[in-house]
Amino acid sequence: MSDKRASAERREYTRFRVKEGIMVFTDSKPCQVIDISRGGISFRYVDNQERPICKAIDILSANNSIYLGNIPCRKIFDIKVAPLSASGALSIRRRGLQFEDFSHFQKAQLDHFISEIPIEP
């Protein structure tokens, strides 16, 4: 069995690839969401040697119609995707976070958010 398939089988929740326009804010740093599920989120960001801490995040749609605030989470992975400069001082990174310790209200908000955001087929 391939590693990718084994990884997919471990997932408890379906991941949805989002279209552009959904942002996550980590330590006030805006980042572009790649995908989201009831269990977590992944996003890309520009690394300028100041990596976000991400103990809690805010998620916002581009038209400001949907907002989720102060979602507790923990880092699962953080990988370099592409360099932005020849020196390597700037690069694009992808980070995956697992949501944790939701209130019932936050779970309901997340379910609503997922049902309303534009996703890729």
C-alpha distances in whole Angstrom, upper triangle without the diagonal:
4,7,8,7,7,10,11,11,13,16,19,21,20,21,24,24,28,30,33,35,34,35,34,36,36,39,41,38,37,33,32,29,26,24,25,24,26,24,25,25,24,27,28,32,34,34,37,37,37,34,34,34,33,34,35,35,37,35,37,37,39,42,42,42,39,39,37,39,38,35,33,30,28,26,23,22,25,24,26,25,28,32,35,37,38,38,35,37,36,32,30,28,25,25,23,25,25,28,30,33,34,37,37,39,36,33,36,36,33,32,35,34,31,32,35,33,32,29,27,26
4,5,5,6,9,10,11,13,15,18,20,19,19,22,22,25,28,30,33,31,32,31,34,33,36,38,35,34,30,29,26,23,22,23,23,25,23,23,23,22,24,25,28,30,30,34,33,34,31,32,32,30,32,33,32,34,33,35,35,37,40,40,40,37,37,35,37,36,33,32,28,26,24,20,19,22,20,22,22,25,28,31,34,34,35,32,34,32,29,27,24,22,22,21,23,23,26,28,32,33,36,36,38,35,32,35,35,31,31,34,32,29,31,33,31,30,27,25,24
4,5,5,6,9,10,11,13,17,18,18,17,20,20,24,26,28,31,29,29,28,31,29,33,34,32,31,28,26,24,21,20,21,20,22,20,20,20,19,21,22,25,28,27,31,30,31,27,28,28,27,28,29,29,31,30,32,33,34,38,38,38,35,35,33,34,33,30,28,25,23,20,17,16,18,17,19,19,22,26,29,31,32,32,29,31,30,26,24,21,19,19,17,20,20,23,25,29,30,33,34,35,32,30,33,33,29,29,32,30,27,30,32,29,29,25,24,24
4,5,5,6,9,10,11,15,16,15,14,17,17,20,23,25,27,26,26,26,28,28,31,33,30,29,25,23,21,18,16,18,18,20,18,18,18,16,19,20,23,26,26,30,29,30,26,27,27,26,27,28,27,29,27,30,30,31,34,35,35,32,32,30,32,31,28,27,24,22,20,16,15,17,16,18,17,21,24,27,30,31,32,28,30,28,25,22,20,17,17,16,18,18,22,24,28,28,32,32,33,30,28,30,30,26,26,29,27,24,26,28,26,25,22,20,20
4,5,5,6,9,10,14,15,14,14,17,17,21,24,26,29,27,28,27,30,30,33,35,33,31,28,26,23,19,18,19,18,20,18,19,19,18,21,23,26,29,29,33,33,33,30,29,30,28,29,29,29,30,29,31,31,33,35,36,35,33,33,31,33,32,29,28,25,24,22,18,18,20,20,22,21,24,28,31,34,35,35,32,34,32,28,26,23,20,20,18,20,20,22,25,28,28,31,31,33,30,28,30,30,26,26,29,27,24,26,28,26,26,22,21,20
4,5,5,6,9,12,14,15,15,18,19,23,26,28,30,28,29,28,30,30,33,35,33,32,28,27,24,21,19,19,18,19,17,18,19,19,22,24,27,29,29,33,32,32,29,29,28,27,28,28,28,30,29,31,32,34,37,37,36,33,33,31,32,31,28,27,23,22,20,17,17,20,19,22,22,25,29,32,35,36,36,33,34,32,29,26,23,20,20,17,19,18,21,23,26,27,30,30,32,30,27,29,30,26,26,29,28,25,27,29,28,28,24,23,23
4,5,5,7,11,12,12,12,16,17,20,23,25,27,25,25,24,27,26,29,31,29,28,24,23,20,17,15,16,15,17,14,14,15,15,18,20,23,26,26,30,29,29,25,25,25,23,24,25,25,27,25,28,28,31,33,33,33,30,30,27,29,28,24,23,20,18,17,13,13,16,16,19,19,23,26,29,32,33,33,30,31,29,26,23,20,17,16,14,15,15,18,20,23,24,27,28,29,26,24,27,27,23,23,26,25,22,24,27,25,25,21,21,21
4,5,5,9,10,9,10,13,14,18,21,23,26,23,24,23,26,26,29,31,29,28,24,22,19,16,14,14,13,15,13,14,15,15,18,20,24,27,27,31,31,31,27,26,26,24,25,25,24,26,24,27,27,29,32,32,31,28,28,26,28,28,24,23,20,20,18,15,15,18,18,21,20,24,27,30,33,34,35,32,33,31,27,24,21,18,17,14,16,15,18,20,23,23,26,26,28,25,22,25,25,21,21,24,23,19,21,24,22,22,19,18,18
4,6,8,10,10,12,15,17,21,24,27,29,26,27,26,29,29,32,34,32,31,27,26,22,20,17,17,14,16,14,15,17,18,21,24,27,30,31,34,34,33,30,29,28,26,27,27,26,28,27,29,29,32,34,34,33,30,30,28,30,29,25,25,22,21,20,17,18,21,21,24,24,27,31,33,37,38,38,35,36,34,30,28,25,21,20,17,18,16,19,20,23,24,27,26,28,26,23,25,26,23,22,25,24,21,23,26,25,25,21,21,20
4,6,9,11,12,16,18,21,25,27,28,26,26,25,27,26,29,31,30,29,26,25,21,19,17,16,13,14,12,13,15,16,20,23,26,29,29,32,32,31,27,26,25,23,23,24,24,26,25,28,28,31,34,33,33,29,29,26,27,26,23,22,19,18,17,14,15,19,20,23,23,27,30,33,36,37,37,34,35,33,29,27,23,20,18,15,15,13,16,17,20,21,24,24,26,24,21,24,25,21,21,24,24,21,23,26,25,25,22,22,22
4,6,7,9,12,15,18,21,24,25,22,23,21,24,24,27,29,28,26,23,22,18,16,13,12,10,11,9,10,12,14,17,20,24,27,27,31,31,30,26,25,24,21,22,21,21,23,22,24,25,28,30,29,29,25,25,23,24,24,20,19,17,16,16,13,15,18,19,22,22,26,29,31,35,36,37,33,34,32,28,25,22,18,17,13,13,11,13,15,18,18,21,21,23,21,18,20,21,17,17,20,20,17,19,22,21,22,19,19,19
4,7,9,13,16,19,22,25,26,23,23,22,25,24,27,29,28,27,24,23,20,18,15,12,9,9,7,10,13,15,19,22,25,29,29,33,33,31,28,26,25,22,21,21,21,22,21,24,25,28,30,29,28,24,24,21,23,23,19,18,16,16,17,15,17,20,22,25,25,29,32,34,37,39,40,36,36,34,31,28,24,21,19,15,14,11,12,14,16,16,19,18,20,18,15,17,19,16,15,18,18,16,18,21,20,22,19,20,20
4,6,10,13,15,19,21,22,19,21,19,22,23,26,27,27,25,22,21,17,16,12,9,6,6,6,9,11,14,17,21,24,27,28,32,32,30,27,25,24,21,21,20,19,20,19,21,21,24,26,26,24,21,21,19,21,21,17,17,16,17,17,15,17,20,22,25,24,28,31,33,36,38,39,35,35,33,30,26,23,20,18,14,13,11,12,14,16,15,18,17,19,16,13,15,16,13,12,15,15,12,14,17,17,18,15,17,17
4,7,10,13,16,19,20,18,20,19,22,23,27,28,27,24,22,19,16,14,10,8,6,8,9,10,11,13,16,19,23,27,28,32,32,31,27,26,25,22,23,22,20,21,18,20,20,23,25,25,23,20,21,19,22,22,19,20,18,19,19,17,18,20,22,24,23,26,30,31,35,37,38,34,35,32,29,25,23,19,18,15,15,13,14,17,19,18,20,20,20,18,15,16,17,13,12,15,14,11,12,15,15,15,12,13,13
4,7,9,13,16,17,15,16,16,20,20,24,25,23,21,18,16,12,10,6,5,5,8,9,8,8,10,13,16,19,23,24,28,29,28,24,23,23,20,21,20,18,18,16,18,17,20,22,22,22,19,19,18,20,21,17,18,16,17,17,15,16,18,19,21,20,23,26,28,31,34,34,31,31,28,25,22,19,16,15,12,13,12,13,16,19,18,21,20,21,18,16,17,17,13,12,15,13,10,12,14,13,13,10,11,12
4,6,10,13,14,12,15,15,19,20,24,24,23,20,17,14,11,9,5,5,6,10,11,10,9,10,12,15,19,22,24,28,29,28,25,23,24,21,22,21,18,18,15,16,15,17,19,20,19,16,17,17,20,21,18,20,18,19,19,18,18,19,20,22,20,23,26,27,31,33,34,31,31,28,25,21,19,16,16,14,14,15,15,19,21,20,22,21,21,18,16,17,16,13,12,14,12,8,10,12,10,9,6,7,9
4,7,10,12,11,13,14,18,20,23,23,21,18,15,12,9,6,4,7,9,13,14,12,10,9,10,13,16,20,22,26,27,26,23,22,23,21,23,21,18,18,15,15,14,16,18,19,19,17,18,18,20,22,19,21,19,20,19,18,17,18,18,19,17,20,23,24,27,30,31,28,29,25,22,18,17,14,14,13,15,16,17,21,23,22,24,24,24,21,19,20,18,15,15,16,13,10,12,13,10,9,6,6,8
4,6,8,7,10,12,16,18,22,21,19,16,13,10,7,6,5,7,10,14,15,13,10,10,10,12,15,19,22,25,27,26,23,21,23,20,22,20,17,16,12,12,11,12,14,16,15,14,15,16,18,20,18,21,19,21,20,19,19,19,19,20,18,20,23,23,27,30,31,28,28,25,22,18,17,15,15,14,16,17,17,21,24,22,24,24,23,20,19,19,17,14,14,14,11,9,11,11,7,6,4,6,9
4,6,7,11,13,17,20,23,22,20,16,14,10,9,8,9,11,14,17,19,17,14,13,12,13,16,19,22,25,27,26,24,23,25,22,25,23,19,18,14,13,10,11,13,15,15,14,16,17,20,22,21,23,22,24,23,22,22,21,21,21,19,20,23,23,26,29,31,28,28,25,22,18,18,16,17,17,19,20,21,24,27,25,27,27,25,22,22,22,19,17,17,17,14,12,13,12,8,6,5,6,10
4,6,8,12,15,18,21,19,17,13,11,8,8,8,10,13,16,19,20,18,14,13,11,12,14,16,20,22,25,24,22,21,23,21,24,22,18,16,13,12,9,8,11,13,15,14,15,17,19,22,21,23,22,24,22,23,22,20,20,20,18,19,21,20,24,27,29,26,26,22,20,16,17,15,17,17,19,21,21,25,27,26,28,28,26,23,23,23,20,18,19,18,15,14,16,14,10,8,9,10,13
4,6,10,13,16,19,17,15,11,10,8,8,10,12,13,17,19,20,18,15,14,12,13,14,16,20,22,25,23,22,20,22,20,23,20,16,14,11,9,6,5,8,10,11,11,12,14,17,19,19,22,21,23,22,23,23,21,22,22,20,21,23,22,25,28,30,27,26,23,21,18,18,17,17,18,19,21,21,24,26,24,26,26,24,21,22,21,18,17,18,17,13,14,15,13,9,9,11,12,16
4,7,10,13,17,15,14,10,9,6,6,8,10,10,13,16,17,14,11,11,10,11,13,16,19,21,24,22,20,18,20,17,19,17,13,11,7,6,4,6,9,9,11,9,10,11,14,16,15,18,18,20,19,20,20,19,20,21,19,21,23,22,26,29,30,27,26,23,21,17,17,15,15,15,16,17,17,20,23,20,22,23,21,18,18,18,15,13,15,14,11,11,13,11,8,9,10,12,16
4,7,10,13,11,10,6,6,5,5,9,11,11,15,16,17,14,11,11,8,10,10,13,16,18,20,18,17,14,16,14,16,14,10,8,6,5,6,7,11,10,12,11,10,11,12,14,13,16,16,18,17,19,18,17,19,19,18,20,21,20,24,27,28,25,24,20,18,15,15,13,13,14,14,16,16,19,21,20,22,23,21,17,18,19,16,14,17,16,12,13,16,14,11,13,14,16,19
4,6,10,9,8,6,5,6,6,10,11,11,14,15,15,12,9,9,8,9,10,13,15,17,19,16,14,11,13,10,13,10,7,6,4,6,9,10,14,12,14,12,10,9,10,11,10,13,12,14,14,16,16,15,17,18,18,20,21,21,24,27,27,24,23,20,18,15,14,12,11,12,11,14,13,16,18,17,19,21,19,16,17,18,15,13,16,16,13,14,17,16,13,15,16,18,21
4,6,5,5,5,6,9,10,13,15,14,17,18,18,14,12,12,10,11,10,13,14,16,17,14,12,9,11,9,11,9,6,5,6,8,11,12,15,13,16,14,11,10,9,10,10,12,12,14,14,17,17,16,18,19,19,21,22,21,24,27,27,24,22,19,18,16,15,14,12,13,13,15,14,17,19,18,20,22,20,16,18,20,17,15,19,19,16,17,20,19,17,19,19,22,25
4,5,5,7,8,11,12,15,16,15,18,18,17,14,12,12,10,11,10,12,13,14,15,11,9,6,7,6,8,7,5,7,9,12,15,16,19,17,19,17,14,13,11,10,10,11,11,12,12,15,15,14,16,17,19,20,21,21,23,26,25,22,20,18,17,15,14,13,11,12,11,14,13,15,17,17,20,22,21,17,19,21,19,17,21,21,18,19,23,22,20,22,22,24,27
4,5,9,10,14,15,18,20,19,21,22,21,17,16,16,14,14,12,14,13,14,14,11,10,6,7,7,9,8,8,9,12,14,17,18,21,19,21,19,16,15,12,11,12,12,13,13,14,17,17,16,19,19,21,22,23,22,24,27,26,23,20,19,18,17,16,16,14,15,14,16,16,17,19,19,21,24,23,19,22,24,21,20,24,24,21,23,26,25,23,25,25,27,31
4,6,9,13,15,18,20,19,22,23,22,19,17,17,14,15,12,13,14,14,16,12,12,9,11,10,12,11,9,9,11,12,15,16,18,16,19,17,14,14,12,12,14,15,15,17,17,20,20,18,20,21,22,23,23,21,24,27,26,24,21,19,19,17,17,17,16,17,16,19,18,20,21,21,22,25,23,20,22,24,21,20,24,24,20,22,25,24,22,24,25,27,30
4,7,10,13,16,18,18,21,22,22,18,16,15,12,11,9,10,11,11,13,10,9,7,10,10,13,12,10,10,11,12,15,15,18,17,20,18,16,15,14,14,15,16,16,16,16,18,18,16,17,17,18,19,19,18,20,23,23,20,18,15,15,14,13,14,13,15,15,18,18,21,22,22,24,27,25,22,24,25,22,21,24,24,21,22,25,24,21,22,23,25,28
4,7,10,13,15,16,19,21,21,17,14,13,10,10,8,9,12,13,15,13,12,10,13,12,15,13,10,9,10,10,12,12,15,14,17,16,14,14,14,14,15,17,16,17,16,19,18,16,17,17,17,18,19,17,20,24,23,21,19,16,15,13,13,13,13,15,15,18,18,21,23,22,24,26,24,21,22,24,20,19,22,22,18,19,22,21,18,19,20,21,25
4,6,9,12,13,17,19,19,15,11,10,6,6,5,8,10,13,15,13,11,10,13,12,15,14,11,10,10,10,12,12,15,15,18,16,15,15,15,15,15,17,15,16,15,16,15,13,14,14,14,15,16,16,19,22,22,19,18,15,13,10,10,10,10,12,13,16,17,20,22,22,24,26,24,21,22,23,20,18,21,21,17,18,21,20,16,17,17,18,22
4,6,9,11,15,18,18,14,11,9,5,5,7,10,13,16,18,17,15,13,16,14,17,16,13,12,10,10,10,10,14,14,17,15,14,15,16,17,16,18,17,18,16,17,16,14,15,15,14,15,17,16,20,23,24,21,20,16,14,11,11,10,10,12,13,16,17,21,23,22,25,26,24,21,21,23,20,17,20,20,16,16,19,17,14,14,14,15,18
4,6,8,11,14,14,11,7,6,4,7,9,13,15,18,20,19,16,14,16,14,17,15,12,11,9,10,10,11,15,15,16,14,13,13,15,16,14,16,15,16,15,15,15,14,15,16,14,16,19,19,22,26,26,23,23,19,17,13,12,10,10,10,11,14,14,18,21,20,22,23,22,18,18,20,17,14,16,17,13,12,15,15,11,12,11,12,16
4,7,11,14,14,11,8,6,5,7,10,14,16,20,21,20,18,17,18,16,19,18,15,15,12,13,13,14,17,18,19,17,17,16,18,19,17,18,16,17,15,15,14,13,14,15,13,15,18,19,22,25,26,23,23,20,17,13,12,9,10,10,12,14,15,19,22,21,24,25,24,20,20,21,19,16,17,18,15,13,16,16,12,12,10,10,14
4,7,11,11,9,6,5,7,10,13,17,19,23,24,23,20,18,19,16,19,17,15,15,12,13,13,15,18,18,18,16,16,15,17,18,16,17,15,16,15,14,14,14,15,17,15,18,21,22,26,29,29,26,26,23,20,16,14,11,11,9,11,12,13,17,20,19,22,22,22,18,17,18,17,13,14,15,13,10,13,14,11,11,9,10,12
4,7,8,6,4,6,9,12,16,19,21,24,25,24,20,18,19,16,17,15,13,13,11,13,13,16,18,18,17,14,14,13,15,16,13,14,13,14,14,14,14,16,17,19,18,21,24,25,29,32,32,29,28,25,22,19,17,13,12,10,10,10,10,14,17,15,18,18,18,15,13,15,13,10,11,13,10,8,11,12,10,11,10,12,14
4,5,5,6,9,12,16,19,23,24,28,28,26,23,21,21,17,18,16,15,15,13,15,15,19,21,20,19,16,16,14,16,17,13,14,13,14,15,14,16,18,19,22,21,24,28,29,32,35,35,32,32,29,26,22,20,16,14,11,10,9,9,12,15,14,16,16,16,13,11,13,13,9,9,12,10,7,11,13,12,13,11,13,15
4,6,8,12,15,19,21,25,26,30,30,28,24,22,21,17,17,15,14,15,13,16,17,20,22,21,19,16,15,13,15,15,12,13,12,14,15,15,17,20,22,25,24,28,31,32,35,38,38,34,34,31,28,25,22,19,16,13,11,9,8,10,12,10,13,13,13,11,8,10,10,7,7,11,10,8,11,14,13,16,14,17,18
4,7,11,14,18,20,24,25,28,28,26,22,20,19,15,15,14,14,15,14,17,19,22,24,23,22,18,17,14,16,15,11,11,10,11,12,11,14,17,19,23,23,26,29,30,34,36,36,32,32,30,27,24,21,17,14,11,9,6,6,8,11,10,13,14,15,12,10,13,13,10,11,14,13,11,15,17,16,18,17,19,20
4,7,10,14,16,20,21,24,24,22,19,16,16,12,13,12,11,13,12,15,17,20,22,21,21,17,16,13,14,14,10,10,8,9,10,9,12,14,16,19,19,23,25,27,30,33,32,29,28,26,23,20,17,13,11,7,5,4,5,9,12,11,15,16,16,13,12,14,14,10,12,15,13,11,15,17,15,17,15,17,19
4,7,10,13,17,18,21,22,20,17,15,15,12,13,12,10,11,10,13,14,17,20,19,19,16,15,13,14,14,11,12,9,10,10,10,11,12,14,17,17,20,22,23,27,29,30,26,26,23,20,17,14,11,8,6,5,7,8,11,15,14,17,18,18,15,14,16,15,11,13,15,12,11,15,16,13,15,13,15,18
4,7,10,14,15,19,19,18,15,13,14,12,14,14,12,13,12,14,15,17,20,20,21,18,17,15,16,16,14,14,11,12,10,9,9,9,11,13,13,16,19,20,23,26,26,22,22,19,17,13,10,7,5,4,6,9,11,14,18,18,21,22,22,18,18,20,18,15,17,18,15,14,17,18,15,16,14,15,18
4,7,10,12,16,17,16,13,12,14,12,15,14,12,12,11,13,14,15,18,18,20,17,16,15,16,16,15,16,13,13,12,12,11,10,11,12,11,14,16,17,20,23,23,20,20,17,14,10,8,6,6,7,9,12,14,17,20,20,23,24,24,20,20,22,19,16,19,20,16,15,19,18,15,16,14,15,18
4,7,9,13,14,14,12,11,14,13,17,16,14,15,13,15,16,16,20,20,22,20,19,18,19,19,18,18,16,16,13,14,12,9,9,9,9,10,13,13,16,19,20,17,16,13,10,7,5,4,6,9,12,15,17,20,24,23,26,28,27,23,23,25,23,20,22,23,19,19,22,21,18,18,17,17,20
4,6,9,11,11,9,9,13,13,16,16,14,15,14,15,16,16,20,20,22,21,19,19,19,19,18,19,17,17,14,15,13,10,10,10,10,11,12,11,14,18,18,15,14,10,8,6,5,7,8,11,13,17,19,22,25,24,27,29,28,24,25,27,24,22,24,25,21,21,24,23,20,20,20,20,24
4,6,9,9,9,10,14,15,19,19,17,18,17,18,19,19,22,22,25,24,22,22,22,22,21,22,20,19,17,18,15,12,12,10,10,10,9,8,11,15,14,12,10,7,6,5,6,9,11,15,17,20,22,25,28,28,31,33,32,28,29,31,28,25,28,29,25,25,28,27,23,23,23,23,26
4,6,6,6,9,12,14,18,19,17,19,19,21,22,22,25,25,28,26,25,24,23,22,22,22,20,18,16,17,14,11,10,9,10,10,9,9,11,14,13,10,8,6,5,6,6,10,11,15,17,20,22,25,28,28,31,34,33,29,30,32,30,27,30,31,27,27,30,30,26,26,26,26,29
4,5,7,10,14,16,19,20,19,21,22,23,24,24,27,27,30,29,26,26,25,24,24,24,22,21,18,20,18,14,14,12,14,13,11,10,11,13,12,9,6,5,7,9,10,13,14,18,20,23,25,27,30,31,33,36,35,31,33,35,32,30,33,34,30,30,34,32,29,29,29,29,33
4,6,10,12,15,18,20,20,22,23,24,27,26,30,29,32,30,28,27,26,24,24,23,21,20,17,19,16,13,13,12,15,14,13,13,13,15,13,10,7,8,9,11,11,14,14,18,19,23,25,26,29,30,33,36,35,31,33,35,33,31,34,35,31,31,35,34,31,31,31,31,34
4,6,9,12,15,17,16,18,20,22,24,24,28,27,29,28,25,24,22,21,21,20,19,17,15,18,16,13,14,14,16,16,15,15,16,18,16,14,11,10,11,12,12,14,14,17,17,21,22,24,26,27,30,33,32,28,30,33,30,28,31,32,29,29,33,32,29,30,30,30,34
4,7,9,12,14,14,16,18,20,23,23,26,25,28,26,23,22,20,18,18,17,15,14,12,14,12,9,11,12,14,15,15,15,17,19,18,15,13,11,11,11,9,11,10,13,14,17,19,20,23,24,27,30,29,26,27,30,27,25,28,29,26,26,30,30,27,28,27,28,31
4,6,9,10,10,13,15,17,20,21,24,23,25,23,20,18,16,15,15,14,12,11,10,13,12,10,13,14,16,18,18,18,20,23,21,18,16,14,14,13,11,12,10,12,12,15,16,18,20,21,23,26,26,22,24,26,24,22,25,26,23,24,27,27,24,26,25,27,30
4,6,9,10,13,15,18,22,23,26,24,26,23,20,18,16,13,13,12,10,9,8,12,12,11,15,16,19,21,21,21,23,26,24,21,19,18,17,16,14,14,11,12,11,13,14,15,17,19,21,25,24,21,22,25,23,21,25,26,23,24,28,28,25,27,27,28,31
4,5,6,10,12,16,19,21,23,21,23,20,17,15,13,10,10,8,7,7,7,11,12,11,15,17,19,21,22,23,25,28,27,23,21,20,19,17,14,13,10,10,8,10,11,12,14,15,18,21,21,17,19,21,19,17,21,22,20,20,24,24,22,24,24,26,29
4,7,11,13,17,20,23,25,23,24,21,18,15,12,9,8,6,5,6,8,12,14,14,18,20,22,25,26,26,29,31,30,27,25,23,22,21,18,16,13,12,9,10,10,10,11,13,15,19,19,15,17,20,19,17,21,22,20,21,25,25,23,26,26,28,31
4,7,10,14,17,20,22,19,20,17,14,11,8,5,5,4,6,8,10,14,15,16,19,22,23,26,27,27,29,33,31,28,26,24,23,21,19,17,14,13,10,10,9,9,11,11,13,16,16,12,14,17,15,14,18,19,17,18,22,22,20,23,23,26,29
4,7,10,14,16,18,16,17,14,11,8,7,5,5,7,7,10,11,14,16,16,19,21,21,24,25,25,28,31,30,27,25,23,21,19,17,15,13,12,10,11,10,11,13,12,14,17,16,12,14,16,14,12,16,17,14,16,19,19,17,20,20,23,26
4,7,10,13,15,12,14,11,7,6,4,5,6,9,11,13,15,17,19,18,21,23,23,25,26,26,29,32,32,29,27,24,23,20,19,17,15,14,12,14,12,14,15,13,15,17,15,12,14,15,12,11,15,15,12,14,17,16,15,18,19,22,25
4,7,10,12,10,11,8,6,5,6,9,8,12,12,15,16,18,19,18,21,22,22,24,26,25,28,32,32,29,27,24,23,20,18,16,15,14,13,14,12,15,16,14,16,17,15,12,13,14,11,10,13,13,9,11,14,13,11,14,15,18,21
4,6,8,6,8,6,5,7,8,11,12,15,16,19,19,21,22,21,23,24,23,25,27,25,29,32,33,30,28,25,24,21,20,18,17,17,16,17,16,19,20,18,19,19,17,14,16,16,12,11,14,13,9,12,14,12,10,13,15,18,21
4,6,5,6,5,7,9,12,15,15,18,19,22,22,23,24,23,24,25,24,25,27,26,29,33,33,31,30,26,24,21,21,19,19,19,18,20,18,21,23,20,21,21,19,16,17,17,13,13,14,13,9,11,13,10,8,10,12,15,18
4,5,8,9,10,13,15,18,18,21,22,24,24,25,25,24,25,25,24,24,26,24,28,31,32,30,29,25,24,21,21,20,20,21,21,22,22,25,26,24,25,25,22,20,21,21,17,16,18,16,13,14,16,13,10,11,14,16,19
4,5,8,10,14,16,19,20,23,24,27,27,29,29,28,29,29,27,28,30,28,31,35,36,33,32,29,27,24,25,24,24,24,24,25,24,27,28,25,26,26,23,21,22,21,17,17,19,16,13,15,16,12,11,12,15,18,21
4,6,7,11,12,16,17,21,22,25,26,27,28,27,29,29,28,29,30,29,32,36,36,34,32,29,28,25,25,23,23,23,22,23,22,24,25,22,22,23,20,18,19,18,15,15,17,15,12,15,16,12,11,13,17,20,23
4,7,10,13,17,17,21,23,26,27,28,29,29,30,31,30,31,33,32,35,39,39,37,35,32,30,27,27,25,25,24,23,24,22,24,25,21,21,21,18,16,18,16,13,14,15,12,10,13,13,10,10,12,16,19,22
4,7,10,14,14,18,19,22,23,25,26,26,28,29,28,30,32,31,34,38,38,35,34,31,29,26,25,23,22,21,20,20,18,20,21,18,18,18,15,13,14,13,9,10,12,9,7,10,11,8,8,12,14,18,21
4,6,10,11,15,16,20,21,23,24,24,26,28,27,29,31,30,33,37,37,34,32,29,28,25,24,22,20,19,18,18,16,18,18,15,16,16,13,11,13,13,9,9,12,10,8,11,13,11,11,14,16,20,23
4,7,7,11,13,16,18,20,22,22,25,27,27,29,31,30,33,37,37,33,32,29,27,24,23,21,19,17,15,15,12,14,15,12,12,13,11,8,10,10,7,7,11,10,8,11,13,12,12,16,17,21,23
4,6,9,12,15,17,20,22,22,25,27,27,29,31,30,33,36,36,33,31,28,27,25,23,21,19,18,15,15,12,14,14,11,12,14,11,9,12,13,10,10,14,14,12,14,17,16,16,19,21,24,27
4,6,9,13,15,18,20,20,24,26,27,29,30,30,33,36,35,32,30,28,27,24,22,20,18,17,14,14,11,11,11,10,11,14,12,9,12,14,12,12,16,16,14,16,19,19,19,22,23,26,29
4,6,10,13,15,18,19,22,24,25,28,29,30,32,36,35,32,30,28,26,23,21,19,16,14,11,10,7,8,9,7,9,12,11,7,10,12,10,9,13,14,13,14,17,18,17,20,21,24,26
4,7,11,13,16,17,21,24,25,28,29,30,33,36,35,31,30,28,26,24,21,19,15,13,10,9,6,6,6,7,10,13,13,10,11,15,13,12,15,17,16,17,20,21,20,23,23,26,28
4,7,9,12,14,17,20,22,25,27,28,30,33,32,28,27,25,23,21,18,16,12,10,6,5,4,5,8,9,12,15,16,12,13,16,15,13,16,19,17,17,21,22,20,23,22,24,27
4,6,9,11,15,18,20,23,25,26,29,31,30,26,25,24,22,20,16,14,10,9,5,5,7,7,10,12,16,19,19,16,16,20,19,16,19,22,20,20,23,24,23,25,24,25,28
4,6,8,11,15,17,20,22,23,26,28,27,23,22,21,19,17,13,11,7,6,5,6,9,11,14,16,19,22,22,19,19,22,21,18,21,23,21,20,24,25,23,25,23,24,27
4,7,10,14,16,19,21,24,26,28,27,23,23,22,19,17,13,11,8,5,5,6,10,12,15,17,21,23,24,20,20,23,22,19,21,24,22,21,24,25,23,25,23,23,25
4,7,10,12,16,18,20,23,24,24,20,20,19,16,14,10,8,6,5,7,10,13,15,19,20,24,26,27,23,23,26,25,21,23,26,23,22,25,27,24,25,23,23,25
4,7,9,13,14,17,19,21,20,16,16,15,12,11,7,6,4,6,9,12,15,18,21,22,26,28,28,25,25,27,26,23,25,27,24,23,27,27,24,25,23,23,26
4,6,9,12,14,17,18,18,14,15,13,10,9,5,5,6,9,12,15,19,21,25,26,29,31,32,28,27,30,29,25,27,29,26,25,28,29,25,25,23,23,25
4,6,8,11,13,14,14,11,12,10,7,6,4,6,9,12,15,19,22,24,28,29,32,34,34,30,30,33,31,28,30,31,28,27,30,30,27,26,24,23,26
4,7,10,13,14,15,12,14,11,7,5,5,6,10,13,16,20,23,26,29,30,33,35,34,31,30,32,30,27,29,30,27,25,28,28,25,24,22,21,23
4,7,9,11,12,9,11,9,6,5,7,10,13,16,20,23,26,29,32,33,36,38,37,33,33,35,33,30,32,33,29,28,31,30,27,26,24,23,25
4,6,7,9,6,8,6,4,6,9,12,15,19,22,26,28,31,34,35,38,40,39,36,36,38,35,32,35,36,32,31,34,33,29,28,27,26,29
4,7,9,7,8,5,5,7,10,14,17,20,23,27,29,32,35,36,39,40,39,36,36,38,35,33,35,35,32,31,34,33,29,28,27,26,29
4,5,5,6,6,7,10,13,17,20,23,26,30,32,35,38,38,42,44,43,39,40,41,39,36,39,39,35,35,38,36,33,32,31,30,33
4,5,8,9,10,13,16,19,22,26,29,32,35,38,41,41,45,47,46,42,43,45,42,39,42,42,39,38,41,40,36,35,34,32,35
4,5,8,10,13,16,19,22,25,28,32,34,37,40,41,44,46,45,42,42,45,42,39,42,43,39,38,42,41,37,36,35,34,37
4,5,6,10,12,16,18,22,24,28,31,33,36,37,40,43,42,38,39,41,39,36,39,39,36,35,38,38,34,33,32,31,34
4,7,10,12,16,18,22,24,28,30,32,35,36,39,41,41,37,38,40,38,35,38,39,35,35,38,37,34,33,32,32,35
4,7,10,13,16,19,22,25,28,30,33,34,37,39,38,34,35,37,35,32,35,35,32,31,35,34,30,30,29,28,32
4,6,10,13,16,19,23,25,28,31,32,35,37,36,32,33,35,33,30,32,33,29,29,32,31,28,27,26,25,28
4,7,10,14,17,20,23,26,29,29,32,34,33,29,30,32,29,26,29,30,26,25,28,28,24,23,22,22,25
4,7,10,13,17,19,22,26,26,29,31,31,27,27,30,27,24,27,28,24,23,27,27,23,23,21,21,24
4,7,10,14,16,19,23,23,27,28,28,24,24,26,24,21,23,25,22,20,24,24,20,20,19,19,21
4,7,10,13,16,19,20,23,25,25,21,21,24,22,19,21,23,20,19,23,23,20,21,19,20,22
4,7,10,13,17,17,21,23,23,19,19,21,20,17,19,21,18,17,21,21,19,20,18,19,21
4,6,9,13,14,17,19,20,16,16,19,18,14,17,19,17,16,20,21,19,20,19,20,23
4,6,10,11,15,17,18,14,13,17,16,13,15,18,16,15,19,21,19,21,20,21,23
4,7,7,11,13,14,10,10,13,13,10,13,16,14,14,17,19,18,21,20,22,24
4,6,9,12,13,11,10,14,14,12,15,18,17,17,20,22,21,24,23,25,27
4,7,10,11,9,10,13,14,13,15,18,18,18,21,23,23,26,25,28,30
4,6,8,6,6,10,10,10,12,14,14,15,18,19,20,23,23,26,28
4,5,5,6,9,10,11,12,14,15,17,19,20,21,25,25,28,30
4,5,5,6,9,10,11,12,14,15,17,19,20,24,24,27,29
4,5,5,6,9,10,11,12,14,16,17,18,22,23,27,28
4,5,5,6,9,10,10,12,14,15,16,20,21,24,26
4,5,5,6,9,10,11,12,14,15,19,19,22,24
4,5,5,6,9,10,11,12,14,18,19,22,24
4,5,5,6,9,10,11,12,16,17,21,23
4,5,5,6,9,10,11,14,15,18,20
4,5,5,6,9,10,14,14,17,18
4,6,5,6,9,12,14,17,19
4,5,5,6,10,11,15,17
4,5,6,9,9,12,14
4,6,8,9,13,14
4,7,9,13,14
4,6,10,12
4,7,9
4,6
4
